[in-house]
Amino acid sequence: MEGEHMGISDTLGSLSASITSPAKLAFIGYVVLAYAGKVATSTLQFLIVASVFFVLQVIHDDYLRILLNKFAELKVAKRSAH
């Protein structure tokens, strides 16, 4: 039972960390405002915004983050060599 609790706790922590990025919060805010009618948008505009967000998120998660991590590792290795 305790193992299940830790699994749920880890899952909720991971979920909250993945939702709280500024870009995701902005997109969620846009979706909520568009749905509530507070932001005038057409279906085409909404699909364009959603597509741009999705592409940028994939580029960030799959390429930019890896590149930045490699750059940071090189910097740390260079410091520790001196």
HELIX and SHEET records of a PDB file:
HELIX    1   1 GLU A    2  ILE A   19  1                                  18    
HELIX    2   2 PRO A   22  ALA A   36  1                                  15    
HELIX    3   3 THR A   43  ILE A   59  1                                  17    
HELIX    4   4 HIS A   60  LEU A   64  3                                   5    
HELIX    5   5 ARG A   65  ALA A   81  1                                  17    
END                                                                             
